[in-house]
């Protein structure tokens, strides 16, 4: 029976007063009855506008209608044919500005909860594949290398004998590798860290994306025949020329944007100042939130300021709150309307007690006699005409300076690609800001046989946009290698 409710089936969550002191997942997921009920809200309309909003072209009405009919296995197969990482995308993809934004049900009421349904069916499949309902170790465990815990699939594509290298193991690379494996290539990922996942493991906190789940998704790729070589920094350990010399016929670069940007204000070198990259990498990949069980320490500030208004800033702020901070401030120079962070994340942060200081810009970070942060001097802002980003330009209000007493500051104002690969590869053309120049549709770079996609091309963006770039590049690489003499 169709469900004509104007509102989504609400997904259960941990209460705010509980979750802001633990690192367990905030949203608890649909059960089968919730998922079937929400799936029945989909009208399966002929025009399918939601599909046009999906960067990886999922047959959205198709997988949702299969959920409604309780055909979860078939739903997952259809979903994963288009999306190599559905459990991840169901959690961190900004569906509200993509597929759900175009949902016909939104004309009158709320869109179908596409992301929540994607998460449901992916989690259902993982439970089926996992021994005893679990796989990959204890909750939150990402310390082990992905080891192909799921059996090799009998339906894996027949190999064509050609080798392809993928550099990095973030969402763009994982998607590209998975699709190349489907085409029959021998795919090896070269990862600089000791753990696969890229930003999925070092950048996104456990309470938004459990690392156990990332490992399970990667294990499914390994079951499709993808290999991973860890602790290998391409551009240092070996370079692109070495890969071609070793018999790889094409290379995909998906190394992300992990080089932090700073404000350039006095006091950024004080003790107690972190880039969001360092803070979140310590927290997530290196398990600093478990110190001293983990070897990695982190400063547990009592009063913390986070500069920035994106998802990374909110991730850092919410993590600091969970470490025990009494007051955590988001210091953002524009208003809430201009914040690039997801509405859901802003809502969760506010529920958890994060304090938003809008129209505020830091002028300097103040230190004590021992070189530790003691406060930030700020100035109030007002909004002028729109700038190149389309957002209204913040203008300082003279004489409005004031000080916020904090002992920790985290800078989360953006990041750019690490220059290691482009510096080691003169033929590879790059933009002035550091990104690799690649064709928007195919990912082809200035170097024959080398493709690139994701944040290393666009700068920091979303997981799903990186995945779309990886998928498009895999198709282009397949065409290139099929036609190569």
N, C-alpha and C positions, 0 to 999 in steps of 0.2 A: 504493500500500500504506500502511495506517495505520502511524504511528510511535508505538509504545506506550512509548517511553522515559520514565522518570519525571523526567528532567532536560531542561532547555532546551538547544538547540544553542547553544554558547557563541559570543558575538560577539568577533571579534579586537579587541585594543586595543593602543595603543602601550605599551611597557614603562614602568613608573612612573619608573624612573631616567632615561629619555629624555624623556618627556612633561613632567616637572616643570620643564624648562628651555626648552620651546617652546610656542607657542600654537596648534599644529595640533590637529585634533580628536582627542579621546582614543579614542573608540570608532570602529572603522573600517568597520562595517557588514557585513551578510551578503552573500555572493555568491549566485548563483542556486541552487546546489545546497544551500547552507545554508538558504536561505529555504524551498525546497520541502520539505526534510526537516522543518524546524520546523513548517511549515503542516500537515504530515501528522499532527502531534500533536493537532490540533483534532478533537474528537469530533462537531462539528456537532450538538450536543444540541438537542432540541426546545424546552427551556425557555429557552435562550439567556440565562442570567443575566448574562453579560458585558455585553450590550447595556444592561441596566438600570443598570450602573455607569458608562456613558459620558455625559458632559454634553452631547454633540452627537449622540447617538443613532446612531452608526455601526452598520451591519449587519456586525458583526465576523466572525461565522462565514462570512458571504457572501463578503467580500473575501479571507479567509484560504483558503477552499476554492478560489477561483479561482487563487490563488498556487500551491496544491498541483497544480493542473492546468496550470500554466505559462501561464495566461491573464492575463498581467500588465496588459495594456491594459484589459481588462474589470475587473480588480480595482481598478485606479486609478480608473476611471470611477465604480465603485460607492462607493469610499472618498471621493472628492472631492465626490460628490453630497451627502454629509453633513458633510464637513470641508473648509473652504477652505484649510487650512494643514497638510496631512498630514505633509510632511517635517519641519516644525517640531515638531508634536505628537509625532512618533515619537522625537524627541530629548529634549524637556523635559517632556512630560506625565507626571505621577506615576501611571502605569498600575498600579503595584504596590498602590496603595490604592484603585483604582477598578475598571476592567474586569478586570484580572488577579486582583484580590482575590476576585472572584466566580467565577472560572473553575472548572469542574467538575474539571479535572485537578489542581487544588490539593488536592483531598480526599486524594489519595495522590500526592505528588510536587510538582513545580513547575508553576505555571500555564503555559499557552501564552504564548510571548513576543510578545504582541499589539503592543506598542510597537515592537519590533525589526522585525516584519513590516510594520507601517505605514511605518516609515522606509524599508525596502527597496523597497517598491513605489512610493513617492513619489520616491525617488532614481532608480529605474529610469526613471520617466516623464520626469523632468527631463533625464536623459541623452538620451532620445529627442528631446526638444524642442530641446535645445541644439545649436548648430552645433559640430560636431567634439567633442561630449561636454561642452562647457563653455559657460557663459553668464554674462554679468554681470561680466566682467573677471577679474583675477587672484585667486587664493585669498585670502579675507579682505577683499576690496575692497568696501566699502560706501559709499565717498565719493561715487559718482555717484548722481544721482537715478534712481529706477526709471523706465525709459523705455519699457516695453512691448516689450522685446526679443523676446517671443514674438508671432507674428502674431495679429491679431484672429481670434477663432474664428468659423467659419461658423455654429456652433450657438448663438452668443450669442442671448439672448432678444430678441424684437422689442420695441422701445421703446414705452412707453405715453404718453410725452410729459410725465410728471410728474417734477419735480425733488426730490431728497432730499439733504440735507446730512449729512455725518458728520464729527464733530469729533474729531481725534486719529487716529492710524494704528497703534495697538497691536493686540493680538489681538482684543479685543472689537470695535473699529471695523472692522478688516479683514474679520472674519467677517460683521458686519452689512452692510457695503458689498457683499461678494460675494453674499450672499443677496438683497439688494435688487436687484442687477443681474440676478439670475436671474428675479426677478419682473417685470423690464422697466422699472425706473425709471432715470432719468438720475441717477447717483450721483456726487457730488463729495466727496472727503475734504479737509478743511482741517487741515493739519499745521503745528505751530509750528516744527519743526526743518527743516533742509535735506535730511533723509533720512527716508524712511518706515520704519515698523516699531515705533515706540514702545519699550517695554521690551525687545523682541526685539533691537534694535540698540544701545541704550544700557546695558542692564542685564545681559544674559547674555553671558559671555565667549566669545571666538572658539573656544576649545577645547571648549566644550559646544555651541555653535550658530554655525557659520560664517556670517558676514554675507553672503557670496556667495549662500548658499542662501536667506536671508531675501529678498534682492533677487529671486531667481528665482521664489519663491512670489508675491511682490507683482507681478512681471511677468505672471504668469498671471492675476491679478485684473484688471490693466490690459487684458489681452487679452479679458477678459469685458466690457469697456466701462467700468470704474470709472476716474474721473479723480482726480488728486491736485493740490492747490494747496499749495505749500510756503511756509515763512517767514510763516505767517499765524497770529497768536495771537488766537484767538477770545476776546473779553472785553477786548481791547486794540486790535488792528488793525481788527477789526469785532466786532459782538456778535450774539447770537441774533436780536434784533429786525431787524438788517440782513439776516440770511439770509432771514427771512420776507419782508421788503420786496423782496428780490431774486428772489422767485418760488419759493423752496424751500417745499414744502408740509409737510414734516416734518423734524425734526432729531434725530440720535442723538448723545449725548455719551458718548465713550469715552476720556476724557482721563487715565485711570489715577490712580496715587497716587505722585507723584514728589517730594513734600515730605518731607525727612528728619526723623526724630525724633532727639533727643539725650538723653544721660543726665542732664544737669543737675548734673554734678559739677565740682569745681574743675579747671582746666587744659584744658578743652575748646577754649579759644581759643588754645592754643599752636601754634606752627608745627610741622607734621608730623602734625596731626590732620585727618583727612578724615571726612566722612560717606561711607558706602558709595555713595550716589548719585553724589557728585562723583567719587570714585575710579573707579567702574566706567564712568561716562560718559566720563571722560578716557581710560580704557583702551580702551573698545570703540568708541564713536561717533567719538571724536577721535583714535584710534590712538596714544595716548601710549606704548604698548609698542614702537612703532617709532621713537621719538625718537632721534636728530634728523632721521630721514627725514620724520617727521611734525612739524608745528609745535608740537604740544602737549606740554609737559614734564610729568613726574610724579616725585615723590620715590621713589628706589629705596632703600628702607630695608634695613639689614642685619638688624635684629631688629624684627619687626612684630607688634603685637597687634590682633586683630579682636574686637570685642565683639558677641556675638549667637550664635544657634544655628540660624538658618534657611538656606535656599539662598543668599540674598544674602551672608550672612557667609562661607559656604564659597567662593562665587565670588570674593569679595574676597581671602580668604586664599590660595586657589590661584593667583590672579593675582599676588599679591605674591611668592609663591614663584617663579613663572616670571620675575619681574623680577630675580631674583638674591638674594633674602633668604636668609640663612643659617638663621634661626629664625623661624617664623611660628606664633603662638599663637592658638588659638580660645579666648576667655575667655567661658565660659557659666555662668550662675548655677545651672542645674539639672544633672541627670545626662544621660548620653547617651540614656537611655530617653525622656526628655521632649523631646529635640531635634526641632523641626518639619522639619528638612531631610530630603531624600530619603535613604534608606539607601544607595543607590548612590553618592550624592555624598559621604557620610561615608566610605564604603569607599575611594573614589578618593582623597579628601583624605589619609586615613591612609596609603595606599600611597605618596603623593607626599611624605610627610615632615612634614605639618602636625601640630603638637603641640596636643593637646586638654587644656585646663585646665578640667575640669568642677567644678561646685559651687564656683565662684569668681566674685566680683563686684568690679568696680573701684570704689574709693572716691575716688580722685583721680588725675589725670595729672600727673606731675612734670616740671618743666622745668629747663633749665640757665640760666646767667646771660645767655645770648643769646636766650632765649625759645623754644628748641627742645625737643621731647620728649626726656626722658632715661630715663623709666621710668613704671610704673604701680603705685600702691599698691593692693593687693587684700586682700580678706577671704574666708576660707573660709565656705562655706554648708552647711547641712544641710536636708533636705526635711521639711516638716511636712504638714499636711492639704491636700487639693486646694483650689485656688482656683476662680474663676469660669470659667477656661479648662479645668478638669478635670484640670490638672496639679498635682502637689504643690507647695505654696508654699515658696520658698526662704527660709530663716531664717539670719541672720548668726550665726557662731560667735564669741563674744566672745574677744578676745585672740589671734585667729588671723591677724592682719595680716602681710603680707609684700610684697616688692617684686619685680617682674619688670623687668629692664633691657631697654628697647626704645627705638628712635628714631623709630618711626612708630606711630600708633594710628588705627584705622578703626572708626567707629561704625555698626553694622548691626543696629539694634534695631527697625526698622520705619519705615514712612512713611505719609503721609496725602495726600489730594488737594490739589492747588494751588487756592487760593481764588479765582483770577482770574475764572472764569466765574460762580460763585455771587454774587460781589460785584458783578458787572456786570449781574446778572439778578435783581431783587428778587422776581419772581414764583416763582422756583425755590426750593422748600423744601429745606433741608439739615439734616443731623443735627448734634448738638453737636460731634462730633469732626471735622466738615468734609465728610463724604460727602453726595452728593446722594441725597435720598429718592426711591426709585422702587419701583414694584410688583415684587414678587419674580419673578413669572412673565412679565409683559409688558414691564417696563422703563418703563412710563408714569410720568412725573413729575407734579408739581403744575401744570405749564404745558401747556396743550393743544398737541398736536402735537410735544412734546419728550419724547424717551425717553433713557434712560441705562442703562449696564451696565458690568460689569467692576469694576476696582479703585476707580473713582470712586464706586461705590455700596457695595461690600462692604469696602473697604480692601484692602490688599495680599493677593492670593491667587494661585492658579495660572493659567497661561496657558489651560488647557483650560476652567476655570470661567468665565473671561472670555469665551472663545469661545462657550460655551453661552449666556451672557447676550446676546451679540451676535446669535446665531441666533434666540433667542426674541423679542428685540426686533424683528428684521426681520420676523418673521411677524406680530407685533402691529401694526407700522407698516403693513404691507401690508393688513391687515384694516381698520385705521383709514382709510387713504386710499381703499380700495375702497368704503367706506360713506360717505365724506365727500361732501356735496352741493356 
